[in-house]
Amino acid sequence: MAKEKDSSTPLMKQYDSMKRKYPDAILLYRMGDFYETFGEDAVTASKILGITLTKRNHGSPGDARLAGFPHHSIDTYLPKLIRAGKRVAICEQLEDPKKTKTLVKRGVIELVTPGVSYTEYGQDARTNTFLASVFINKSISAISLLDLTTGEFLVTEGSTNIIDKVLNGFRPKEVIFIKGREQEFKQNFGNNFYIYPIEPWFFDMDSCREKIIKQFDVTSLKGFGIDKMTCGISCIGAILNYLEITKHNMIQHITSISKIDENNNMLLDKYSLQNLEILSSEYEGGKSLIDVLDHTTTPMGGRKIRRWLCMPLVSPEKIDKRLNIVEYFTKDDESRIKLITLLGEIGDIERLTSKIGVGRINPREMNQIKNALAAIRPFKELCLNTNNEDIIILVKNLTLCEELYNKINTTLKENAPFIVSKGGVIAEGINTELDELRDISHHGKELLLKLQQREMEATGISNLKVGFNNVFGYYIEVSKGQKDKAPEQWIRKQTLVNGERYITPELKEYEDKILGAEEKIQDMESSIYYELVVESTKYINELQQNSKILASLDVLISFAEVSLQNQYKRPVVNESDDIIIKGGRHPVIERQLPDGEEYIANDLKLDTKEQQIIIITGPNMAGKSALLRQTALIVIMAQAGCFVPVESAEIGYLDKIFTRVGASDNISQGESTFMVEMNEASNILNNISSRCLILFDELGRGTSTYDGISIAWAIVEYLHENPKYRAKTLFATHYHELNEMESSFSRIKNYNITVKEIDHKVIFLRKLVRGGSNHSFGIQVGRMAGLPKSVIRRANQVLKALENKGGDKSVKSLGKNTQIIAENGEGYQLSFFQLEDPILNKIRDKIKDLDINATTPIDALNKLSELKKLLKS
């Protein structure tokens, strides 16, 4: 970079000094009305933003590469840099260029990173923007998460397995950890996170404790329940330290810390989140569970529903309270519709509250706070009149913040603009001087005419007039014949040939007011608005409490809405060990069926006494995988507090769900399909509990048939015979040999998904019935998929050979080099002479040695007789 520009100029010396402080960030350098980037930053920015890369030597950067954009477009361009994984240092002009004759003072006011920003910068309002800090230790690890845009601050300690669940459930935009431990982080948590290593001192436990105590103005951390969490304290403190070095010092809205407790919530691991497609689908155009269930009205409700689905409750009592509220709203259409309307008026009060805390809320957003508070009153009254105890308990802590409402209502104009400097923000009647200045600004000429008329009447000077020039400003001019009538208090300023010019204290006061009115109006409006923002910070705790309550009700009303639309029923969630589902359906698949086609519902029962493990067989496309997934989704929905797609469901609550579904290579880490399968299976077997549900779909298909059967058998046997836990398990497989386990293990039961075969065609009935299946119908499915007819014919030949009593001998008789060749462009037939049978080889050799041209008809008949004898031998 030094070679590209002339660093001897004052401007570039200033730029270089800033860039040295932030070498790994793109520096947006404010120059007048533009943000400019130089050197490599300019090359990078131009590619990401699609802006022009230029060279120039105007001013200081001698022949330097640069790229820039207008300063008012920062909210358009900055998100693109952040989404590209770049760190961006915003360098502002710290003084008015008009008021200095030297180089404008500049400084970095904010370092924006993927996980740290005072504003959303165009991010999805329905998802959180979490920064995570992770501390990995041999005995115990910890993670803390902060969303600066909402003020949510979370922490937990536990095994790396728990940390992994939290990382994948909360999906932080950025993860910080101790420098030098990058490989360890990737080994534990993979490569799917934006990571930024930091110095070890960020995590120093003693200094972190002090920083936390100072931030929350407390004497002890016991009130947060984290005083014994040494690793957790280090993670929390690391985040606070990180905020400091990134210039994010206004954090009044961070008022509390919450523990993520696995005793209260079921934390879904990354495999379950991915395989069950909770938050996103791995297929283009596919739908996820959140796509079906999210009917929330507010962005804060949209963020909360994601949290609830990733962290379902494990307390039947708490689940029942949510279900009570959902049931009420499914029956009271009038209240539900009115509350949805009011929620629309409330909007994202959570993020607006955070903007108050960081002093970045604009006047229009402040009016939205007022409108939200206005809507909370009827919202609360309506909920209190429901006579539903759980709803009443939930809303009783909603605060109306009447003083804040009145302050905003009287201070701001209803149609206040986004930017204070544009004026027209503060209402009339708030400040007498401001009203007067506005009057002067809008009616300056009229005021001068009134003054002129008043002075004419007072002095009797009929030709008196008020004028203006750049030397004296405003003045009173009197003709020579009338100058004797000028009052003594007038001050003579200029003598003309035909008259005299005077000034008066009143006129100079008007001059000051008229000429400086606009600037003074802007200063006064900014001052009054700033006082309003400061006053509003007193209500941050109440507003955040309102946000949490309203977001929860938004989700529960959404659950009621989707339950009515999709004919969901209330589940029973209790302390039993049973899962009993009648008429269960897949909540996502059923919404994607063609019009008129109904989803085939299925019954299912799992318990720990009679039917702990169900082995499900049946062909591909029959619905085995859908059955497994829908069972888990029904449980997750129920424990999140939503009605479920069933005729009825009784669910003994679960604390863990494990899924081993699908098969894929982890090429980036050099892991084969089978290694991925075994890693996931190992994770399951090492973390089972008495209240977990395990879904295995085609385990072992990544290796040879016999190995796969052996491993699948051993795993099922382990789950059945485990002396400590009886984990409820659904095991879908093509290995029909596993059906033999039912006769040896009392709690293993065989089921299959029924199909019908008519004229070599398969009809999928998709019904789960008792008993195993010994037919996969793979060839029929291949025919349905459009495989060439010759391949289907050959597959049937091979299948018959495999199914006869000859076993290996029959397989060998097929030959190992069989090829399929085209004939006449129609169909395919086998090349006879490429079969590796000893007799056929002799026949082939004799035919090859035969000289057709020298063979008489008699010789040919004799040779044919020899060949026939060979076949009989």
Secondary structure, 3 states (H helix, E strand, C coil): CCCCCCCCCHHHHHHHHHHHHCCCCEEEEEECCEEEEEHHHHHHHHHHHCCCCEEECCCCCCCEEEEEEEHHHHHHHHHHHHHCCCCEEEEEECCCHHHCCCCCCEEEEEEEECCECCCCCCCCCCCCCEEEEEECCCCCEEEEEEECCCCEEEEEEECHHHHHHHHHHHCCCEEEEECCCHHHHHHHHCCCCCEEEECHHHHCHHHHHHHHHHHHCCCCCHHHCCCCCHHHHHHHHHHHHHHHHCCCCCCCCCCCCEECCCCCECCCCHHHHHHCCCCCCCCCCCCCHHHHHCCCCCHHHHHHHHHHHHCCECCHHHHHHHHHHHHHHHHCHHHHHHHHHHHHHHCCHHHHHHHHHCCCCCHHHHHHHHHHHHHHHHHHHHHHCCCCHHHHHHHCCCCCCHHHHHHHHHHECCCCCCCHHHCCCECCCCCHHHHHHHHHHHHHHHHHHHHHHHHHHHHCCCCCEEEEECCCEEEEEEEHHHHHHCCCCCEEEEECCCEEEEECHHHHHHHHHHHHHHHHHHHHHHHHHHHHHHHHHHHHHHHHHHHHHHHHHHHHHHHHHHHHHCCCECCEEECCCCEEEEEECCCCHHHHCCCCCCCCCEEEEECCCCCCEEEEECCCCCCHHHHHHHHHHHHHHHHHCCCECCCEEEEECCCEEEEECCCCCEHHHCECHHHHHHHHHHHHHCCCCCCEEEEEECCCCCCCHHHHHHHHHHHHHHHHHCCCCCCEEEEECCCHHHHHHHHCCCCEEEEEEEEEEECCEEEEEEEEEECCCCCCCHHHHHHHHCCCHHHHHHHHHHHHHHHCCCCHHHHHCCCCCCCEEECCCCCEEECHHHCCCHHHHHHHHHHHHCCHHHCCHHHHHHHHHHHHHHHHC
